[in-house]
Amino acid sequence: MNDSSWGSPPGAGPHAGYWGPTDQGPVQGAAPAGPAYDAPEAQQTRPMPIVPEVPAYGGDQDDDRGAARLSGPLYRDDTFRDATFRDETTSAQPRAAAPQTQNPEPMPDAPQPASAPQKKSAGRDLSAAIGVGVGLGVVIVASLFVVKAVFVGVIAVAVVVGLWELTSRLEERKGIKAPLVPLAVGGAAMVVAGYVREAEGAWVAMALTALAVLVWRMTEPPEGYLKDVTAGVFAAFYVPFLATFVAMMLTADDGPQRVLTFLLLTVVSDTGAYAVGWRFGKHKLAPRISPGKTREGLLGAVSFAMVAGALCMQFLIDDGTWWQGLLLGLAVAASATLGDLGESMIKRDLGIKDMGTLLPGHGGIMDRLDSLLPTAPVVWLLLVLFVGSG
């Protein structure tokens, strides 16, 4: 094939477009022949360019693409040309994935009106706490004024449960194994001895309980002996020994009234601290020990307890006067607050919120005894000083 044939103009020679073998090649400058070129409209018609032979590109599909790129009519209409090339591009290349719109990015929410400031939360289920408190109060008052010995049994049961909670938390959090069996037996005996023999019986029972703890722990390996028996003696003093002063109050002629005064003043002190501190508390009392307690709450405890003390001493205690009740209420508010802080210190050291879960809304038994236990000897002593042991 002659290379000059690639440059022949359209319609050249009588055999235009014929690429047959000749000696002279296509005739240059010959006039176009045929009736199509004699019509007047021929002036307005553009001849179709010759499609040259193109070498194969590796298959029928490649040949078709080459012909499509060079065919004249494809260039006569721009719209058709663009559509053709779009089709070619689409067939030659994979279609790009359409953007995903199934999960469009959410539009920002419209600005909401400012909500009212949230009220302070009590931190506990108040309905459950009130229900449990009322139930315990009924049991205590019924046993207190029916048969004194029954109330002594209630104290002993509370002591044993409190010892179980305390020793369990010590072992779980610190690995301290204070022996529960001698503590429980000695604690119950301590309460009974305090009721029967008063202070002398309480001290003797305390000493025997401490000795029992030392001996009982000898049955185990010596590792950790000192910390275990130290925790045992501390538990014997902290729970049952302090509780014996409640039993000793009961021995007086007006014993039930003395115990009721002790319980009422402690509960009123805690309630006043909570109510005033929750409503007006701003200045922390001991933030490193108990962040929830405030100075305003302490003032509430003192105020409520002094008023209640004046009323109780005037109307419940034989030979008592209102001014003695003011002093008694002040002392109760101080001892109850210190007792609460003391147990909070223990719980912080152990890394726990409550000593147990036995009482819904309150925690464990020890969480209710925390302010009662250190207050019992204070009330017992002041009542003896004011009106005698009776």
Buried (B, 14 or more C-beta within 10 A) or exposed (E): EEEEBEEBEEBBBEEBBEBEEEEEEBEEEEEBEEEEEEEEEEEEEEBEBBEEEEEEEEEEEEBEBBEEEEBEEBEEEEEEEEEBEEEBEEEEEEEEEEEEEEEEEEEEEEEEEEEEEEEEEEEEEEEEBEEBBEEBEEEBBEBBEEEBEEBBBBBBEBBBBBBBBBBBBBBEEEEBBBBBEBBBBBBBBBBBBBBBBBBEBBBBBBEBBBEBBBEBBEEEEEEBBEBBBEBBBBBBBBBBBBBBBBBBBBBBEBBBBBBBBBBBBBBBBBBBBBBBBBEBBEEBBBEEBBEBBBBBBBBBBBBBBBBBBBBBBBEBBEEBEBEBBBBBBBBBBBBBBEBBBBBBBBBEEBEBEBBBEBBEBBBBBBBBBBBBBBBBBBBBEBBBEBBEBB
